[in-house]
Amino acid sequence: MSDVPLRVDEVPCPRPGAQQVLIKTAAAGMNRPDLFQRLGLYPPPPGASPILGLEVAGHVAAVGEGVERWREGDAVCALLPGGGYAEYAAAPSGSVMPAPQGLSLIEAACIPETTLTVWANVFESGALKPGDTLLVHGGASGIGVTAIQMARAQGARVFATAGDDAKLALCASLGAEIAIHYKKDDFEAVVSAAGGVDVILDMVGGPYIQKNINILNEHGRLVFIAFLGGAQAELNLMRVMLKRLTITGSTLRSRHDNEKARLARAVETHVFPWIADGRYKPVIDSLYPLEEAEAAMNRLQAMAHAGKIVLTV
């Protein structure tokens, strides 16, 4: 963690450019990439705000040239390339979504980063189908609680790993059929005894990689979204060939605005109905005012959270 604490400061209010929307922020979701950016490991793309924050919810304050869908006062949530920890944030118009009916703006701030990440990696790259079994590593994380609920809504079985009893109970309450205490139990042995899995969403990497390969069923898909345990490992890849496995991964922030807009429309089409009928609901761990972002990030770094940490503005 940087020795310089996060602080609130005054900077010029952003102005929406062509095909951009300016949002008066009500709440901002906190995500692990924010921590990586602070450590210098996940720089913002060219032209993006250097301020932390990849997702917000609030009301449209202004629109730039060429924006047709959004009007001043609309309640929205949005994926950002940066700049979310602020009173106002500029977002590409295609990455803006309506705040789902039935959710508060605080809950809506939990939607963009996690749902787009899960949709892109579990449902598109991982090709999760009804009847498949998904293993979610870090099941109590913001991504994890989202992936469990979305997979269950799709009609898949879900297994999850977590690091304490309370987090395991949360995973089970959201629909995880098997919740594995990774500090006490060997997830490879547990999953193998349960018949293996078809898709794995992994944010650990390192020592998990070979175990993941071992427990995938034929034509299984292993999808990486982070490497908290390291990006390198010594592997025996014979099982990849014998079981005809697919290994892939991605980041969201570096994708082109058009690709993010496509994912946002897919989430509106497929995930918003699950929100409307109660099959998916954001899980909030804790709320912090923007002025206490340092304390919030300390909680994130310590992995003490279960669900999303949200900053209120």
N, C-alpha and C positions, 0 to 999 in steps of 0.2 A: 504494500500500500504506500502511496506517496506520503511523504512527511508533511506536505502542505495540505491543511484541512480544506475541505470544500467550504465555500462561503458564498453568500448572496452578495451580488454587486450590481451596479447599474450599467447597462450597455444600451446602445441605440436599439429601438424597437425594429425588428425586421420588417421589411416591406415585401409584399407578395410580388414575385416576378410573373412572367407569362406562364400560364398553366400552373400557378401556385395558389394556395389558400392560406391565409393568415388566421390562426386559431388563438382565441383567448383561452388560455389553459385553465382548466379546473383541477386536473389531476394528471400526473405523469407516472407511468409504470417504470419501475427500476428493474434492470436486467443485468445478468452477468457480463455481457459485452460492455456495459458502462464501466464496470470495474476493470476490464481488460484495457479499455481506452485510457482510463486514468493511469494505468501502469505502463502506458506507451506501447501496448501490444495489439491495439485494434484501432488504428487511426481513422478519422472520418474521411470519407471520399472527397476528392477535389471539389471545392465550392461549398461544402457543407459547413454548418455551424460547428465551431470547436466546443460548444457547450454540450455537456453530456445529455443523454435522453433520447430514446429511440421510439417512444410512443406516448401519445397524449390523448386526452379527451377534453372537450370544451365546446365553445360556440364559435362559429365562423365570425371573424371580425372584419374581414375584407377579402376580396378575391382579385386575382391578377387577370391580365388580358387573356381571353380565350377560354376562361372557366365558365361553363354553362350549367353544370349540375347543381352547384352550391350557391347559396344566398346568405347574406348577412343574417346572423341569428340562428342558423341551423345548428342543431346539436349533433356533434360528430366525434369520431375517434379517428386517429391517423397514425400510420407508420411514418417515421421520420428518418432522415440520414443523420440527424443530430439536432440538438437545440431544444430538447423537451423539458429540461429543468429550468423553465423560465415562464414568465407571465404570458408571453406571446411566442408562438412557434410557427414557422412557415413550413408547409408540407406540399409536396407534389400533389396536384389535384387527384391524380389517379390512385394515390395511396390513402385517400380520405374515404371513410365509410360512415354511414349514418350510425349514431349511437343506438345500439339495439333497444327496441322497445322493451320495457320491463326492467331495464338495468339502470342504475344510477350512473352518473358520469365517472364516479370513482371506479365502479365496476367496469365501465366501458374502457377506461384507461388500461385495463389488463388485457384487452382483446388483441390489438394489432400484431405486436411482435410474436406472441406465443401462437396464435391461431395460424398466422401466415407461415411461421416456421414449421409447425406440425403438419399443416396441409401440404407444404412443398416437400417435406422430407418423408413423412409417414405415408401419405396418401398418393403422392405423385412418384417420388423416387422409390419409396418402399412398396408402392402398389398394394396397400392393405385392402383386403377384400372381406366381405362378410364371411364369418366362419374361420378366418385366419386367427392365429395367436400372435400377439405382439408382446415383446418384453421391453419395458421402459426402464432404463437405468436413471436413477435420480427421480423416482416417481413422485416425490413430494415437492419438487422444484416447481417454479412457475410453468416451465415447459412440460414437466412431468404430469402435473394435475390436469393440464389441458389435453395432453396426449391420451391419458387414461379415459377421460370423458368422451373425447371425440371418437376414439377407437370403439368404445362401447356403443356409442350412438350409431356407428357404422355396422354394428353386429359382430364385432370381433371379440375374441377372448383376450384378456390382458393379464400379464404378470408384471410385477414391478419390484425394484429394489429400493431400499431406503435405509437410513442409518440409525433410527431409534424407534421405540415402540409406538410413540405418538404419531410419527410419520407413517409407519406401517399401517396403523389404524386408519389414518386419513386415506391412504391409497385404497384400502379395502372398502372404505365407505363410498369411494367414488366408482367402484366397480372392478378393482383388481381382484382377480380370482385367487391368485397366489401373491402374497407380499413377503419379500425375502429380506431379512436383516443382513445386509452385506458385511457387517462387522463381525457377525457371529456365525453365519452360515455360508457355505460355498454355493453361490448361485448356479454354477455349472452343474453340480450334483443335483440340486433341487429341480432345476428345469429339465435336466435329462430324465429324471425319474417321472416327470410329468408329461413326457412325450415330446420335448423339444418345442421350438417356436418357429414361426414363419418369417417374422420381421423383428428386428431389434433396432431401437432408437438409443444410440449410445452417445453420451457426452463425457465419458471417462477415458476411453482409449487405453494406452499403455498395457498394463497387465490383463485388462479385460479382453483384448482383441482376440487372442487365440481361444479363450473360453467362449467368446461369442461365436466364432467360427465352428467350434465343436458342437454347440447346441442348436445350430440352425438345421432345420429340416431341408430336404431336397428342394432346390429352387428358392432357398431362403434369401432374404435381403437384409444386409447389415448397413445401417445408415448412420454416419457420424455427423454430429453437429458441434462438437467441441472435444478437447483432449485434456481434461483436467488431470488425468493421470499420466500424461505424456503422449507425444505424437509418434514415438518410435517403439518398436517391439520386434523381437526375433520370432518369426512365424514359421510354422509348417503349413504350407498352402495346398498340400495334397487334397485335403477335404474340400477346398474351394472347387477343385476340378471334379472330384468324385461326386459331390452333391450339387454341382452346377450353381454355385452361389453367386450373388451379386454383392459387391462391396462398393459403396458410394458415400457421398457426403456433400455438404454445401454450407455456405454462409448466406445470409439474407442481405446484409447491408450493402455488399458490393454489386448486387444485381442492378440492372438497368431499370430506370423508372417505369418503362413499359412492362417489364416483367413483374415488378412489384404491383403494378396496377392490375395485371392479369390475375395475380394471386389474390388481390383484394376482392376482385369480382367473384372469384371462385369461393372465397370465404363467405361472401354475402349470399351466394347461391346455395351453398351446401351447409355451412355452419350456422348461419343466422336462424334457419328453421329449427335447429337443435336447441338454440338459445330460447326461441319462442315457445317450444313445447317442454322446456325444462330438462332436456337431456344433457345440456352443458351450461354451467354457470361458473363464472370466475371465482376462484378461491383466494381470498385476501388474507395474507398473514398479518400484516400490520400497516398502519397509516402513520406517516410522519409529515409535519409541515415542511415546506421547502427549506426553511431555515435550519432544519435538523437533518439535512441530507447526509452529513458525515456519519451521524449515528445510524442512519438507515443503511448506508453502505457498509459500515462495520458489521451489521447484522447479516448482510448479504455475504460478505467475505467469510464470516465465520460459519456459514451454511446452517445458521440457527433457524432459518425461516422454513415455513411449510406453506406453499402457495406464493402469492405475489406480494412484494413490498411496494407500496404506492406512496408517492409524494403528493400532498395537497398544496394547491397554489392559491 
